[in-house]
Each structure stands twice: as C-alpha cells, then as structure tokens.
C-alpha cells in the first residue's frame, strides 16, 4: 500500500499521531471514519498524488496507530475540537499552513470542527457520508434509532467495551477482497487492540455530549464555513433515505455547497476509489 509514501509520527502534546504522506503539489488532508484507519485511503491517496497533490493521511487520535491520553469523564480528550487541533499541528509540522480537507464519516465531524475553529487553514472542504452531529441528533426519530442504534450503544459506560473486546472479529467484520488485504490486516489488528476500541467508543461518547454542544454553540453564533464545500454521499447507504438531499442540510452551515451521490456502499474510498478520486481531484483543482 501507499507506494512512494513516507510515514512519521507527530507529537501534538498529549497525543502521538501516525501519518502517511506523499506526492507533490497543493496539500490535501484526508480523514478516515469509524472503524477504519488511514489505510482506508490506500486506493485514493496514490491517485490524488498522481493528480498533483501532496496527500496526508493520519490515523485519528486513538484510532489505528495514533494514541491519546486516557479517557475523561467529560470526554473532552476525544472531542472533535481537540482532534482537529491535533491535525492542524500535524499539517504545520509537515510544512502546510493552508490545505484542502476531506472527512469521511466520523472524520467529517472532525473536518467540520477544524474548518470552523481554524478557517484560515482550510482552502476547501469535502464531507463524505457525513452531516454535522447536531443535525443528525436534531432529526433523530424511530428510523434513525433503528438504523444507527450503535451511536447510543457506544455511548453507554463500560458495556460496549466488554461486548466488543469479547470477540472483536465477530463485532467488526471486513472483507479483505473489498478492502484490500493489507488494509484489512491493518484494520483487523487495530480492532483487536482494547485501547483502540476504547478510543473509538470515546469518539461516540464525545459526539453525543461535548461535540454536540460545541456545534450548537457554533450555530447559535451563526458560525459558517467560508470556503467552498463538496458533499458526496454513498447511493447504496442510507444517508439520503433518512434525510433527503444532504446538500440542503449543509447549506445551513455554508453558502457555497455542491456535490452528488457516489455509486457505492458506505466505505466509498474502498468500494468506488475511481469515482471518489475523480470527484476530489476535480473539486480541489477547480
């Protein structure tokens, strides 16, 4: 995977962030979702590098090979605001003070926080299969609870750790054919690490508490995304079924919003890398 890319670990104070990076040209920061690692981009990142970008793929705090502090009762150490701060520091360490930003799934919630808290750092942002967490929760109904019940299960104290760690291979299932063998092996090793499982659960616990409050405070002061926004969603997943056109919701947060569906399941970087690479390359070179 990632032929021609280098790896490093960046210390951001209380965290250590594992990073893959490669290519030359305008910098692009790619943020994975749950329960993946930076390896999920192994088909997309090299294609973007060939298209003329410097591509940076970190493991989010606590995921994969990145580590953070012990969880806290207020979940702040795993909040999107703190994780976004990690990533700004990663990019500055690599010499990039302004960059394009892409977030998938939980990574899209981090991307939103990053572009709101550090607007001068972001040239353009793409949200993949994601909405603001507060928008999900404001619309939560029986259909949402039935489809996305794991949000609320993961938020329970201690119980999810016991259930998942008892048999992580049964809980988290992945197909090496679809994912790619090396990506699958890296992901599977991470899922078998109780510290990674705990950090991923803290991501969701923060989402329902501190992250929701931070987003609601941003909306109350009418904070908006000032740069162009690309919204992509998987046509074989349920985002559009639950909410209709996700671009409509994102226009509550930004004025310049474009995008379209991708013919893929949820993990579009693995299932439709060609479509995704083309859409991202077109948007970030526009």
N, C-alpha and C positions, 0 to 999 in steps of 0.2 A: 504493500500500500504506500501511497504518497511518495512515489519515486521522485527524487530530486528535492524533496522537502527536508528541512532540518527540524530538530526538536530541542526544546530547552525547558527549564522550569524557572518561573519568575516568582520571586518572593514579593508579596504585597503587604508586608507587615505581619498580620496574623494568619495569612494563608500562603500556600505554595501552589502555583497554577502551572500545570503541564500544558505545553503549547507545541503545535506543529505549525510550520510556516514555510512558504516557498513562493517562487515567482518573482517577477519584477513589474513595477508599474503602480498605479493607484492602489492603496491598501484597502482590503476587504476583510472584515471580521465576521466569521461565521459561528453562530452559537447553536449548539445542539439542544435537543429536548430530552424528556424523560422517556425511557430509561437508558438512553444512548450515551456514547462518549463522542469525542471529536472524530473518532474513526468513522462515524456515520457519513462524513463528507468525502470518503475516500474516492468516490467516483466523480464528485462535483468539483472539489478543490483543484485537482490537477487540470481539469478542463478550463477552469477560470484562470489558472496560471498561464495556460497556453494562450488564452484570450487577452493576456496583457495585464493581469492584476498580480499584486502581492497578496497572497491569501494567508490569513492567520486563523487557525482552528484550535481553540483552547478546550480543555475539559473544564466545565463549570465547577465552581467551588464544591468540593465533596464528591463530585462525580469522577468516575474513571480513576486517573492517577493524580488528580488535584486533591489537596487537603486543606481543611479549615479548622477552626477551633472547635471545641466541644459545643454541642447544642446548649442553648439557654432557654429558660422558661418563657421568655418573650419572643423567641425565635429570630431575633434581630441578626445574629451572626450568619443566618442563612437567608436573609431578606434580599429581595431583588435590588434594593438600593445598595447594599453592601457588595453584592456580587457584581453589580455594574461598576462599582469603584475598583474592584479587582481588575476588571477588563480594561478600563481606562489606563490603569497603571501598567498592565501588560503591553498595551499598544505604545505607550510612551517609552517604555523600556526598549522596545523594538524600533524606536525612532519615528513612530507615527502619531502625530498630534491631531490630525484630521483623517477620517476614514469613512468608508461605506460600511453599513451594518446590516447583518442578516440574522434573524432569530427564528427558530422553528419551535413550535410547541411551547414548553416552559422557557426555552430560550427567547421566545418572542416577548414574554413578560419582562425578562431581563433587558431586552432591547428597548422596550418602551421606557423603562425606568432610566436607562442610560441616556436616551435621546432627550428626555425631559430634564434630567439633572445635569447633563453635560452637552447642551445643544451646540456649542461651538465646536465640539469634537466630531460631529456627525454630518457628513455631506448629504447622504441619502440613506433611507432605511427600508428594509423589506421584512414584512411579517408573514411567516409561512404557517398555515394552520393554527393561527392564534388570534385571540381577541384580548383586550385588557381583562384582567381577572375580575375587576369590579363589574364589568359589563356582563360577564358570564353569571356572576352571582346575583346581579340585579334582575336577571331574566330566569333564574333557576325555578323550574317547575317540575312536575312529576316526570316528564320526558327526560329532562336534564338529569334528575336524580337517578333514574333507571339506567341511563346510558353512561353517566360519568360518576357513578356511585363511589368510585375509588378515591375521588377528591376527599370525601367525608370519612371514608375508612382510614385513609392515610393520616388524617388529622387526629385520630384517636391516640392517646398516650400509650406507648409500650406494646399494645396488642398487635399492630401491624408488623413490628419487628419480629415478634415471636412467630407469627404465622409465616412470614416470608422467609426468614432465616431457617425455618424448619425444613424447607425444601425449595430453595431458590430456583432450581431448574424447572420445577413444575409451575411456579408462580410466573416467572419471566420466560416466555418461550420465544425463540427466534429461529428462523430458517437460514442455515448457512448458505444455501443456494441463492436466496433472495438478497441476503445481507452481504454476501462475500465471506469466504471462510475466515480470513484474518480479522475482519471487522467483527464477525460473530464470536471468534475466540476471545478477542479483547473485551467485548461486551460481556460475555459469559463469565470471564474471570472477575470482572468488576461486580457482577450481580452476586457472586459468591463471597464477597467481602462485606461483613456486617457493618463496617464503618461507612462504606458507600451506601448501603441500604438505609442506614440511619440518616445520612445527609440528604438522600433523595426524599425521604419522608419529611425531614425538616423543611425542605423546599415547599412542600404542600402545606405544612402547618403554618409556615410564614405567609403563604398565599391567602389563607383564609383569615389572617389576623393583621399583621403589620403591613403586608403588601396591599391588602385591600384598603386599609386606612390611608396609606400613602397615595394611592391612586385617587381615592375620594377627595383627599385634600388638594391634589393637583387639579381635579375637575372644579372644585369649589372656587379656586382662584383663577379658573379659566386658562390654565396652562395648556398650550397647544404645541404640536410638533410643527416646527417652522420649515423643515426641509421636505422634499418630495418623498412620498410613501408609495411602496408597492405592496399589494396584498395578494397573496397566492394561497389557494386552498385546494385540498385533495377532493376530487369529484367522487371518489369511492369511499370517502369518510363522511362523517355526519355533521360537519360544521354548517354547511348550507341548509341541510334538512332542519336543523334546530333553529337557525336564526335568519334564514334567507340570505341575501347578498351581504357578505361580511364587509364589503366596502362601505355600505351605508352606515354601519356602526363605527367604523374607523373615521368617518367624516365628522363624528362628534369630537375627534381628537386632532384632526389635521385638515387643512384646506385642499392640499394637492395630493389626491389619492387616486391611484389607478390599480389595475390588476385583473386577474382572471383565474379560472379553475385550471388545475393540472390533472390529467387523466391518470390517477394514481391512488393507492391507499395512503394511509397516514404518513408513512415514512418515505416521503417523496424523494429525498436525496438518494435513497437506496433503490426505489422502485421505478422512478422516472428521472434519472440523472440527466439525460439529454435535454428533455423539456425544461427542467429546472435550470440547468446551466445556461441554456439559451436565454431564458427569461431574465435571469440575473445579469448576464453579460449585457443584454440589450438595455436594461434599466440603468445599470451603473456606468455605461458609456454614453448615455443619452446627453 
